[in-house]
Amino acid sequence: MEAFKLMKELKANCEQEMFYLPKESGLNLIESTTEQGKGISAKCRDAKVEDLWSLTSFFGYSTETFVLAVNLLDRFLAIIKAQPKHLACIAISCLHIATTVVEEECNVASSNELLRISQCKFTVSDLSRMEKIVSEKLNFQFKAITALTFLRLYRAIALSHTSHRKEVLNPDKLEAQLKACLCRIAFSKAKPSVLALSLLTQEIESSQSADLLEIAQRIQTHLRVPKPELQRWRGLVAQCLDRYSSPECSKPDHRKLVWVVSRRTAQNLHSSYCSVPELPTIPEAGWDENEGDDWSEELSSGEESLSSSLGSDAEGPYFPAHFHRLGRKHQAA
């Protein structure tokens, strides 16, 4: 009964997936744009998606948030001829929209926090205006059927037949592989159902599980995915994952987002992300009021001199331990 419901859901998603694909002609234009050109190149787009991956890991957002943000970004870039200088604002806007759709309200970072951490040079009002533009151009269709939708469905279908093979289809590993693929614009042209099936069969074959491979083949037959099409995308997935696992590959690293900040800057950060700086110990005896006044003035003037930008070598607390723990938690992703 459960398998029947899953297959019915799978069929419904397959019928709808085409409505959430980026316009292919727009993606082709991005791929043909050189880095010296006036438009956004594929390399610029890929680098910005890697930044989004870092930010989602940094804030502890889900894979669904990242995948939706990339989908919104590609759908927008495929219909609007944007300039490279606007790409950062567009990408952050798509991420912020995705977080409001997917995440719990209490877990969504404010616009101010998002801009501070991403180190973008535009303002909150710029971000709001861009969100409005993105929303209107996408007709406010934020929820999308993505490769992650199918990847989770395929895994659920497989486990409904062979629940003892849970360890083979590790969801964290599959989702990490999907993230790596989405950092390359070529995979935005693939049907989400085919891309997810390519990732699934790639993982099943590496585990040499005959029963799971049979289930994957049944799914392929049910969806009527041509064998040449699946083989083509499987080859591209294999190449992408091989490059991504190589030491030469520059992977998204959210540890780059950890800075030393001055006391004054730290105090301006959100209270939940800011640790209280240590104050000098007040002596219990021999306190002199005049001396105390001088000390207060000295501390005040000292903090004025620390009003430097992020990355300052001035004395001050590091980014809170909460962020370091969060970074280590998501490093495997």
C-alpha positions in Angstrom: 0.0 0.0 0.0 2.8 2.4 0.9 4.6 1.6 -2.4 1.5 2.3 -4.3 1.1 5.7 -2.7 4.7 6.5 -3.4 4.4 5.5 -7.1 1.3 7.7 -7.4 3.1 10.6 -5.9 6.0 10.0 -8.2 3.7 10.1 -11.3 2.2 13.3 -10.1 5.6 15.0 -9.6 6.8 13.8 -13.1 3.8 15.5 -14.7 4.6 18.8 -12.9 8.4 18.9 -13.0 8.7 20.6 -16.4 7.0 23.7 -15.0 9.9 24.4 -12.6 12.8 23.9 -15.1 14.9 27.0 -16.0 14.5 28.1 -19.6 17.1 26.1 -21.5 17.8 28.9 -24.0 18.6 31.2 -21.1 21.0 28.7 -19.6 22.7 28.2 -23.0 23.2 32.0 -23.2 24.9 32.0 -19.8 27.1 29.0 -20.8 28.2 30.9 -24.0 29.0 34.1 -22.2 32.7 34.7 -21.6 34.1 36.0 -18.4 35.1 39.2 -20.2 31.6 39.6 -21.5 28.9 41.9 -20.2 26.6 39.1 -19.0 26.8 36.5 -16.3 29.1 33.6 -17.2 28.7 30.0 -16.2 31.8 30.3 -14.0 30.3 33.3 -12.1 27.0 31.5 -11.6 28.8 28.3 -10.4 30.9 30.3 -7.9 27.9 32.1 -6.6 26.0 28.8 -6.0 29.0 27.5 -4.1 28.7 30.6 -1.9 25.1 29.7 -1.3 26.1 26.3 -0.3 28.5 27.8 2.2 25.9 30.1 3.6 23.3 27.4 4.0 25.8 25.3 5.9 26.9 28.2 8.0 23.3 29.1 9.1 22.4 25.4 9.5 19.7 25.5 6.8 18.4 22.3 5.2 19.4 20.8 1.9 15.9 21.6 0.6 16.6 25.3 1.2 19.8 25.2 -0.8 18.2 23.2 -3.7 15.2 25.6 -3.8 17.5 28.7 -3.8 19.5 27.3 -6.7 16.3 26.5 -8.6 15.0 30.1 -8.1 18.3 31.6 -9.1 18.6 29.6 -12.3 15.0 30.2 -13.3 15.5 33.9 -12.8 18.8 34.1 -14.6 17.4 32.1 -17.5 14.7 34.8 -18.2 16.5 38.0 -17.2 19.7 39.3 -18.8 21.4 40.5 -15.5 24.7 42.1 -15.1 27.5 40.4 -13.1 27.5 43.3 -10.5 23.9 42.4 -9.6 24.5 38.6 -9.2 25.4 38.6 -5.5 22.2 40.5 -4.7 20.1 38.2 -6.9 21.6 35.1 -5.3 21.2 36.3 -1.7 17.6 37.3 -2.5 16.9 33.8 -3.8 18.4 32.3 -0.7 16.3 34.5 1.6 13.1 33.7 -0.3 14.0 29.9 -0.1 14.5 30.2 3.7 11.2 31.8 4.3 9.5 29.0 2.2 11.3 26.1 3.8 12.6 26.9 7.2 10.8 27.6 10.4 10.3 31.3 11.0 12.4 31.2 14.2 15.4 29.8 12.3 15.4 32.3 9.4 18.3 34.8 9.7 17.3 38.4 9.3 18.3 40.4 6.2 20.9 42.3 8.3 22.5 39.1 9.5 22.5 37.6 6.0 24.2 40.6 4.6 26.8 40.8 7.3 27.8 37.2 7.1 27.8 37.1 3.3 29.9 40.3 3.3 27.8 41.8 0.4 28.1 45.5 -0.3 24.4 46.2 -0.9 21.9 47.3 1.6 18.8 45.8 3.2 16.6 48.0 1.0 18.5 46.8 -2.1 17.8 43.2 -1.0 14.1 43.9 -0.5 13.8 45.5 -3.9 15.6 42.5 -5.5 13.3 40.1 -3.7 10.3 41.9 -5.1 11.8 41.7 -8.7 12.6 38.0 -8.4 9.2 37.3 -7.0 7.3 39.1 -9.8 9.4 37.6 -12.6 8.8 34.1 -11.2 5.1 34.8 -10.7 5.5 34.1 -7.0 5.9 30.4 -7.8 8.4 29.6 -5.0 7.7 26.0 -4.2 9.2 23.8 -6.8 9.6 20.1 -7.7 13.4 19.5 -7.7 15.9 16.7 -8.0 15.8 16.5 -4.2 12.1 15.8 -4.4 12.7 12.8 -6.6 15.8 11.6 -4.8 13.9 11.3 -1.5 10.9 9.6 -3.3 13.2 7.1 -5.0 14.9 6.2 -1.8 11.5 5.8 0.0 10.3 3.5 -2.9 13.5 1.4 -2.7 13.3 1.0 1.1 9.6 0.1 0.9 10.8 -3.0 -0.9 14.1 -3.7 0.8 14.2 -1.9 4.2 17.2 -3.9 5.3 19.4 -1.9 2.8 19.0 1.5 4.5 22.8 1.7 5.0 23.4 1.5 1.3 21.3 4.5 0.4 22.7 7.0 2.8 20.5 10.2 2.5 23.3 12.5 3.6 25.7 11.2 1.1 23.1 11.3 -1.8 22.2 14.9 -0.9 25.8 16.0 -0.7 26.4 14.5 -4.2 23.3 16.4 -5.4 24.7 19.7 -4.0 28.0 19.1 -5.8 26.2 18.6 -9.1 24.0 21.7 -8.6 27.2 23.8 -8.4 27.6 23.2 -12.1 25.1 24.9 -14.4 25.0 22.0 -16.8 22.9 20.0 -14.4 20.2 22.7 -14.4 19.3 21.5 -17.9 18.6 17.9 -16.7 15.1 16.9 -15.8 15.0 16.6 -11.9 13.7 13.1 -12.2 16.5 12.0 -14.5 19.2 13.7 -12.4 18.0 12.1 -9.2 17.8 8.7 -10.9 21.3 9.1 -12.2 22.6 9.8 -8.7 20.6 6.9 -7.3 21.8 4.3 -9.9 25.4 5.6 -9.5 25.3 4.9 -5.8 23.5 1.6 -6.1 26.1 0.3 -8.7 29.0 1.3 -6.4 27.4 -0.8 -3.7 26.8 -3.7 -6.0 23.3 -4.3 -4.7 21.4 -6.5 -7.3 18.0 -6.1 -5.7 18.3 -2.3 -5.4 19.5 -2.1 -9.0 16.4 -4.0 -10.1 14.2 -1.5 -8.3 16.0 1.4 -10.0 15.5 -0.2 -13.4 11.8 -0.6 -12.6 11.6 3.1 -11.7 13.3 3.9 -15.0 10.8 1.8 -16.9 7.9 3.3 -15.0 9.0 6.9 -15.8 9.9 5.9 -19.4 13.3 7.4 -19.2 15.3 6.5 -22.4 18.4 4.5 -21.7 20.7 6.8 -23.7 19.4 9.8 -21.8 20.1 8.1 -18.4 23.5 7.0 -19.5 24.4 10.5 -20.7 23.5 12.1 -17.4 25.1 9.3 -15.4 28.3 9.9 -17.2 28.2 13.6 -16.4 27.4 12.9 -12.8 30.3 10.5 -12.5 32.7 13.1 -14.0 31.4 15.8 -11.7 31.8 13.7 -8.5 35.2 12.5 -9.6 36.4 16.1 -10.0 34.7 17.2 -6.8 36.4 14.4 -4.8 39.9 15.3 -6.2 42.2 17.4 -4.1 42.5 20.0 -6.9 38.9 20.9 -6.6 38.0 24.1 -4.8 35.1 23.1 -2.6 32.7 25.5 -0.8 34.3 26.2 2.6 32.1 27.9 5.2 35.1 28.3 7.4 36.1 31.2 5.2 33.2 33.0 6.8 34.8 33.1 10.3 36.5 36.4 11.1 38.2 38.2 14.0 36.0 41.2 14.8 36.5 44.3 17.0 34.4 44.7 20.2 32.4 47.4 18.6 31.5 45.3 15.6 30.7 42.3 17.7 28.3 44.4 19.8 26.5 45.5 16.7 25.8 41.9 15.7 22.7 40.0 16.6 22.6 39.3 20.3 22.2 35.6 19.8 25.3 35.4 17.7 27.4 37.7 19.9 29.4 36.8 23.0 29.9 39.4 25.7 33.5 40.6 25.7 35.5 40.1 28.9 35.9 43.3 31.1 38.9 44.1 33.2 38.7 42.7 36.8 37.5 45.4 39.3 39.8 45.4 42.3 38.0 44.8 45.6 40.1 47.2 47.6 41.9 50.5 47.0 39.3 51.7 44.5 39.6 55.4 43.7 36.6 57.2 42.1 38.9 59.5 40.1 40.9 56.6 38.8 37.6 54.9 37.9 36.5 57.8 35.9 39.8 57.9 34.0 39.5 54.1 33.3 36.0 54.6 31.9 37.2 57.3 29.6 40.2 55.2 28.5 37.9 52.2 27.7 35.5 54.4 25.7 38.3 55.9 23.7 39.9 52.5 23.2 36.7 51.1 21.7 36.4 54.1 19.3 39.8 53.1 18.0 38.7 49.6 17.3 35.9 50.6 14.9 37.6 48.8 12.0 36.2 46.5 9.3 35.7 42.8 9.5 39.0 40.9 9.7 40.7 43.6 11.9 43.6 42.6 13.9 42.4 44.7 16.8 41.6 43.1 20.1 38.2 41.6 20.3 36.3 38.4 20.6 36.3 35.8 17.8 33.0 34.9 16.2 31.1 32.9 18.8 31.9 29.3 19.5 28.3 28.5 18.4 29.4 29.2 14.8 32.5 27.1 15.1 30.5 24.2 16.4 28.0 24.7 13.6 30.7 24.8 11.0 32.2 21.5 12.2 28.7 20.0 12.3 28.2 20.7 8.6 31.8 20.2 7.3 30.9 16.7 6.1 28.2 18.2 3.9 
